[in-house]
Amino acid sequence: MPQAIVGYHVDEEGHWVADLACGHGQHVRHNPPWQNRPWTQSEEGRRRHLGEILYCRKCAGE
């Protein structure tokens, strides 16, 4: 289900997790070449992606 990013936190391994409007979280790792999300590495980049829609697998029951 589509959910907006409303914030971020760092998990116990130091990876960024997007906090979604539904209350769930989703990792937004920058791990090239598999996941290319350089915007996660700066506060400004993360702030620019607030409100972006991610697909929440937990809400979809996956």
Backbone as CSV, one residue per row, in Angstrom:
resi,resn,N_x,N_y,N_z,CA_x,CA_y,CA_z,C_x,C_y,C_z
1,MET,0.837,-1.182,0.000,0.000,0.000,0.000,0.884,1.248,0.000
2,PRO,0.553,2.236,-0.757,1.338,3.468,-0.810,1.238,4.245,0.504
3,GLN,2.379,4.656,1.006,2.439,5.437,2.252,3.507,6.521,2.112
4,ALA,3.254,7.679,2.694,4.199,8.793,2.633,5.284,8.657,3.697
5,ILE,6.489,9.114,3.357,7.574,9.199,4.333,7.303,10.411,5.223
6,VAL,7.284,10.188,6.539,7.017,11.285,7.473,8.221,11.590,8.368
7,GLY,9.250,10.770,8.301,10.442,10.985,9.111,11.434,9.861,8.872
8,TYR,12.506,9.865,9.663,13.564,8.863,9.516,14.141,8.531,10.882
9,HIS,14.713,7.358,10.981,15.522,7.004,12.145,16.599,6.025,11.690
10,VAL,17.584,5.820,12.545,18.679,4.895,12.249,18.447,3.625,13.060
11,ASP,18.588,2.464,12.403,18.396,1.202,13.112,19.653,0.847,13.912
12,GLU,19.613,-0.304,14.589,20.712,-0.714,15.462,22.004,-1.006,14.700
13,GLU,21.913,-1.197,13.375,23.103,-1.442,12.553,23.601,-0.183,11.856
14,GLY,22.939,0.956,12.114,23.359,2.221,11.519,22.776,2.511,10.149
15,HIS,21.733,1.780,9.756,21.088,1.994,8.469,19.883,2.911,8.633
16,TRP,19.652,3.767,7.623,18.504,4.667,7.660,17.212,3.915,7.372
17,VAL,16.189,4.248,8.139,14.854,3.677,7.989,13.882,4.839,7.823
18,ALA,13.058,4.762,6.774,12.021,5.775,6.573,10.836,5.431,7.464
19,ASP,10.351,6.411,8.209,9.139,6.257,9.005,7.967,6.610,8.094
20,LEU,7.036,5.691,7.953,5.914,5.884,7.049,4.673,6.370,7.795
21,ALA,3.766,7.005,7.069,2.551,7.571,7.666,1.711,6.513,8.375
22,CYS,1.820,5.275,7.964,1.042,4.193,8.556,1.616,3.720,9.890
23,GLY,2.818,4.193,10.232,3.452,3.773,11.473,4.519,2.701,11.283
24,HIS,4.608,2.133,10.098,5.642,1.146,9.808,6.916,1.842,9.351
25,GLY,7.995,1.083,9.247,9.262,1.610,8.766,9.745,0.813,7.572
26,GLN,10.565,1.462,6.739,11.153,0.787,5.585,12.582,1.267,5.412
27,HIS,13.523,0.318,5.297,14.918,0.690,5.086,15.071,1.443,3.765
28,VAL,15.894,2.461,3.793,16.226,3.227,2.589,17.748,3.289,2.499
29,ARG,18.341,2.113,2.291,19.799,1.988,2.271,20.399,2.532,0.980
30,HIS,21.585,3.083,1.122,22.407,3.445,-0.034,23.507,2.397,-0.085
31,ASN,23.349,1.423,-0.977,24.269,0.300,-1.056,24.528,-0.049,-2.524
32,PRO,25.230,0.849,-3.246,25.480,0.598,-4.672,26.231,-0.715,-4.868
33,PRO,26.012,-1.413,-5.943,25.128,-1.067,-7.065,23.697,-1.562,-6.889
34,TRP,23.390,-2.224,-5.801,22.050,-2.792,-5.622,21.006,-1.735,-5.306
35,GLN,21.309,-0.819,-4.424,20.379,0.252,-4.072,21.145,1.564,-4.125
36,ASN,20.713,2.446,-4.990,21.410,3.708,-5.169,20.558,4.848,-4.618
37,ARG,20.783,5.169,-3.355,20.025,6.241,-2.692,20.990,7.188,-1.977
38,PRO,21.800,7.917,-2.732,22.762,8.818,-2.096,22.097,9.901,-1.252
39,TRP,20.828,10.195,-1.528,20.111,11.229,-0.767,19.968,10.860,0.701
40,THR,20.094,9.584,1.048,19.966,9.171,2.453,21.161,9.600,3.289
41,GLN,22.247,9.995,2.648,23.491,10.271,3.349,23.595,11.685,3.903
42,SER,22.638,12.547,3.558,22.679,13.912,4.092,21.315,14.292,4.668
43,GLU,21.345,15.156,5.659,20.098,15.629,6.270,19.231,16.338,5.232
44,GLU,19.865,17.146,4.395,19.125,17.868,3.354,18.471,16.896,2.372
45,GLY,19.186,15.856,1.972,18.641,14.865,1.050,17.439,14.153,1.640
46,ARG,17.554,13.755,2.896,16.428,13.095,3.550,15.238,14.036,3.667
47,ARG,15.491,15.272,4.009,14.415,16.261,4.150,13.688,16.454,2.810
48,ARG,14.434,16.470,1.708,13.813,16.650,0.384,12.883,15.497,0.020
49,HIS,13.095,14.326,0.616,12.275,13.168,0.286,11.113,12.945,1.256
50,LEU,10.962,13.827,2.234,9.780,13.749,3.095,8.539,13.896,2.217
51,GLY,7.547,13.088,2.458,6.323,13.131,1.662,6.348,12.203,0.468
52,GLU,7.538,11.703,0.105,7.637,10.757,-1.000,6.868,9.490,-0.635
53,ILE,6.294,8.865,-1.630,5.479,7.671,-1.416,6.327,6.416,-1.610
54,LEU,6.270,5.538,-0.614,6.891,4.218,-0.704,5.794,3.179,-0.548
55,TYR,6.040,1.997,-1.055,5.076,0.907,-0.945,5.334,0.165,0.363
56,CYS,4.342,0.115,1.240,4.473,-0.560,2.523,3.991,-2.003,2.397
57,ARG,4.927,-2.921,2.462,4.589,-4.346,2.366,3.828,-4.837,3.587
58,LYS,4.110,-4.260,4.736,3.405,-4.688,5.956,1.922,-4.353,5.864
59,CYS,1.595,-3.163,5.376,0.181,-2.786,5.227,-0.508,-3.660,4.173
60,ALA,0.250,-4.078,3.177,-0.311,-4.909,2.119,-0.417,-6.369,2.543
61,GLY,0.109,-6.700,3.727,0.040,-8.064,4.216,1.069,-8.997,3.598
62,GLU,2.139,-8.428,3.059,3.196,-9.256,2.437,4.206,-9.721,3.462
